[in-house]
């Protein structure tokens, strides 16, 4: 089968309204319109680097859905498997603005959204297997029981077909019934992936380990091939097997003059890692590229403004 895509992903996109002034969201009068969604952030980032990316989802047939669909198409993403349903509504998210480098307040309105109705029947096997890689996250699995079933099935299908899979744990505790349920299902998906990308705090919660090395070994012992643990300002730790060679090491973080918004940094890191590994680069190079894009992401107010073009990546020598 000819592979039409480099990367496929499933996930919810939401209209993001970013506060133009700092302060409590209820007091903000002006917002700017952006896109939001863990999987779509990564899709946009990979497409800007020249990869052929496909995104499957559901949107409402409303102004918000039409805006999101046009933005994804403008980025060059294959949206042939995005359904706009006139009987459903598109999810909405508000994000505050901070000036002290802390995490901004985020308020999501996604319950009962069009994307939450997605399920196993939304998987087009021919389209999915036209991709050589699947990028998945813990967010899509958390939205509803039916998206959890779809998340499990897509990973199963790609694994059976011998495709590579990356998985960003990307925890959303508020979407799960309990911490125990979240831990079970996120780990269930993670151990079936080739490349697992937890944050240090997420990894501690999911595995019970207290160090990057312990987190990595938890997943490696259960079937993952490579684990790259995001350490924030301390860079990243990687361990596993890649290209027939055992690898282990750390990369430093890139210096950031001012942290504007930490949301989306992990997605930027995933863009760097996945793009580099699919290009055949070393794990160290991939982690370094991820750290660089993550550093760019925290210096802008939206989720995708910091994601570089291929020309910007080349200019940085990464």
C-alpha positions in Angstrom: 0.0 0.0 0.0 1.3 3.4 -0.9 1.7 5.5 2.3 0.1 8.9 1.6 0.9 10.3 5.1 3.9 10.5 7.3 1.8 10.9 10.5 -1.8 10.4 11.4 -3.5 11.6 14.5 -6.9 11.7 16.1 -8.1 14.4 18.5 -10.3 17.2 19.5 -9.7 20.8 18.3 -11.2 23.6 20.3 -11.6 27.3 19.6 -9.2 29.0 21.9 -9.8 32.5 23.2 -6.6 34.0 24.7 -7.0 36.9 27.1 -5.3 40.1 25.9 -4.8 41.4 29.5 -3.7 39.7 32.7 -6.1 39.1 35.5 -9.1 36.9 36.3 -10.8 35.6 33.2 -14.1 37.0 34.3 -12.7 40.5 34.3 -11.0 40.3 30.9 -12.8 42.2 28.2 -10.8 41.3 25.0 -9.6 38.0 23.7 -7.8 36.9 20.6 -8.9 33.8 18.6 -6.6 30.8 18.2 -6.7 27.0 17.9 -6.2 24.6 20.7 -5.8 20.8 21.0 -2.8 18.6 21.9 -3.0 16.5 18.8 -3.7 19.5 16.5 -0.8 21.4 18.0 1.5 18.6 17.1 -0.1 18.2 13.6 0.5 21.9 12.9 4.1 21.7 14.1 4.9 18.6 12.0 3.2 20.1 8.9 5.2 23.3 9.2 8.3 21.1 9.0 7.2 19.6 5.8 5.7 16.3 6.9 2.5 15.0 5.4 0.1 15.0 8.3 -3.5 13.7 8.6 -5.9 14.7 11.4 -9.2 12.9 12.1 -11.9 14.5 14.2 -15.4 15.8 14.6 -16.5 19.4 14.7 -19.8 21.2 15.0 -21.1 22.8 11.8 -20.8 26.2 13.5 -18.6 29.2 13.1 -16.1 27.8 15.6 -15.8 24.5 13.7 -15.5 26.2 10.4 -12.7 28.5 11.7 -10.8 25.5 13.1 -11.2 23.5 9.9 -10.0 26.4 7.8 -6.9 26.9 10.0 -5.9 23.3 9.8 -6.3 23.2 6.1 -4.3 26.4 5.8 -1.4 24.6 7.6 -1.5 22.0 4.9 -3.0 19.2 7.1 -5.1 16.5 5.5 -8.6 17.0 7.0 -10.4 14.6 4.7 -11.5 12.6 7.8 -12.8 15.6 9.8 -16.6 15.5 10.0 -18.6 18.7 10.6 -21.8 17.6 12.3 -24.7 20.1 12.3 -26.2 18.3 15.3 -23.2 18.8 17.4 -21.2 21.8 18.8 -17.5 22.6 18.8 -15.5 22.7 22.0 -14.4 26.1 23.4 -11.5 27.0 25.7 -10.5 30.3 27.4 -6.9 30.9 28.5 -5.8 33.7 30.7 -2.6 35.8 30.5 0.1 35.8 33.2 3.1 38.0 33.7 5.1 35.9 36.2 5.9 32.8 34.2 3.4 30.6 36.0 0.8 28.4 34.3 -2.0 30.5 32.9 -5.6 29.8 34.0 -7.4 27.6 31.4 -11.2 27.0 31.3 -12.4 24.4 28.9 -16.0 23.9 27.7 -15.8 20.5 25.9 -18.3 18.3 27.6 -20.7 16.9 25.0 -18.7 18.4 22.1 -18.7 16.9 18.7 -15.3 15.3 19.2 -16.5 13.6 22.4 -18.9 11.5 20.2 -16.1 10.0 18.2 -15.6 6.2 18.5 -14.2 3.1 16.8 -16.4 3.6 13.8 -14.6 6.8 13.0 -11.4 4.9 12.2 -11.0 4.5 8.5 -8.5 1.6 8.3 -7.2 2.4 4.8 -6.6 6.0 5.7 -4.9 5.2 9.0 -2.6 2.6 7.5 -1.7 5.0 4.7 0.5 6.7 7.5 3.8 5.3 8.6 3.4 6.8 12.1 0.7 7.5 14.6 1.0 10.2 17.2 -1.4 9.7 20.1 -1.9 11.4 23.5 -3.7 10.9 26.8 -6.1 13.7 26.0 -8.1 12.0 23.2 -8.5 8.9 25.4 -9.8 11.0 28.3 -12.6 12.8 26.6 -15.3 10.1 26.7 -15.7 6.3 26.8 -16.1 6.2 23.1 -12.9 8.2 22.4 -11.1 5.9 24.8 -12.2 2.9 22.8 -11.1 4.6 19.6 -7.7 5.5 21.1 -7.1 1.9 22.1 -8.2 0.6 18.7 -6.0 3.0 16.6 -3.0 2.1 18.6 -3.8 -1.6 18.3 -4.2 -1.4 14.5 -1.0 0.5 13.9 1.0 -1.8 16.2 -0.4 -4.8 14.3 0.6 -3.2 11.0 4.2 -2.6 12.2 3.9 1.2 12.1 5.7 3.3 14.7 3.7 5.0 17.4 4.6 8.0 19.7 2.6 8.6 22.8 2.5 11.8 24.9 1.0 11.0 28.3 -0.5 14.6 28.4 -2.5 14.1 31.6 -5.9 15.8 32.1 -7.0 14.6 35.5 -10.3 16.5 35.4 -11.5 14.5 32.4 -11.1 11.1 34.1 -13.4 9.4 36.6 -10.5 8.9 39.0 -6.8 9.0 39.2 -6.7 5.3 39.3 -8.7 5.0 36.0 -6.4 7.6 34.4 -3.3 5.8 35.5 -4.5 2.5 34.2 -5.6 3.6 30.7 -2.8 6.1 30.0 -0.2 3.4 31.0 -2.1 0.8 28.9 -1.7 3.0 25.8 1.9 4.1 26.7 3.3 0.6 26.9 2.1 -0.2 23.4 3.9 2.8 21.9 7.4 2.8 20.5 8.3 6.3 21.8 6.8 7.5 25.1 7.0 11.2 26.1 6.0 11.8 29.7 6.7 14.9 31.7 8.6 14.4 34.9 5.7 15.1 37.2 3.3 13.0 35.0 5.7 10.2 35.0 6.0 10.2 38.8 2.2 10.1 39.1 1.8 7.3 36.5 4.6 5.0 37.6 5.3 5.7 41.2 9.0 6.2 40.3 10.8 9.2 41.7 13.5 9.8 39.0 13.7 10.1 35.2 15.6 6.8 35.1 12.9 5.0 37.1 10.1 6.4 34.9 11.9 5.4 31.8 12.5 1.8 33.0 8.9 1.4 34.1 7.8 1.8 30.4 10.8 0.0 28.9 10.2 -3.1 31.0 6.6 -3.2 29.8 7.2 -3.0 26.1 8.1 0.6 25.0 11.2 1.0 22.9 12.3 4.5 23.9 11.3 6.9 26.7 12.1 10.6 26.7 11.2 12.3 29.9 10.6 16.0 29.8 12.4 17.8 32.6 11.3 21.4 32.0 14.0 23.9 32.7 16.4 20.9 33.2 16.1 19.6 29.7 15.2 16.0 29.0 16.4 12.4 29.8 16.2 9.6 27.3 16.7 5.9 27.6 15.9 2.9 25.5 16.7 1.2 22.2 16.7 2.9 18.8 18.1 1.8 15.5 19.4 -1.4 17.0 21.5 0.4 19.6 20.9 1.0 23.3 20.8 4.7 24.1 20.8 6.7 27.3 21.6 10.3 28.1 20.4 13.9 28.8 20.1 17.1 26.9 20.0 20.5 28.5 17.2 23.0 28.1 17.6 26.0 25.9 17.7 29.3 27.7 14.5 31.4 27.8 14.7 35.1 28.4 11.0 35.3 29.6 8.4 32.6 30.0 5.1 33.9 28.6 2.9 30.8 28.5 3.8 27.3 29.4 0.8 25.7 27.6 1.8 23.8 24.5 5.5 23.4 25.4 5.1 19.6 25.7 3.4 19.5 22.3 6.3 21.5 20.8 8.7 19.0 22.4 6.8 16.2 20.7 7.0 18.0 17.3 10.8 18.1 17.7 11.2 14.5 18.8 8.8 12.9 16.3 10.0 14.9 13.3 13.7 14.1 14.0 13.2 10.4 14.6 11.1 10.1 11.5 14.0 11.7 9.6 16.4 9.1 10.9 18.2 11.4 13.3 19.7 10.2 16.6 17.7 10.2 19.8 20.0 12.8 21.2 19.4 15.1 18.2 15.6 14.4 18.5 15.6 15.4 22.2 17.6 18.5 21.5 15.3 19.5 18.7 12.3 18.9 21.1 13.9 21.0 23.8 14.5 23.9 21.3 10.9 23.9 20.1 9.6 23.6 23.6 11.6 26.7 24.6 10.2 28.6 21.7 6.6 27.6 22.7 6.8 29.0 26.2 7.8 32.5 24.8 4.5 33.1 23.0 0.9 33.5 24.3 -0.8 31.0 21.9 -0.3 27.2 21.5 1.2 27.2 18.0 2.9 30.6 17.4 6.2 29.2 18.6 6.2 26.2 16.3 8.9 26.8 13.7 9.0 26.4 9.9 11.5 24.1 8.3 13.5 27.2 7.3 13.7 28.4 10.9 14.7 24.9 12.0 17.4 24.7 9.4 18.7 28.2 10.4 19.0 27.0 14.0 21.1 24.0 12.8 18.6 21.5 14.3 
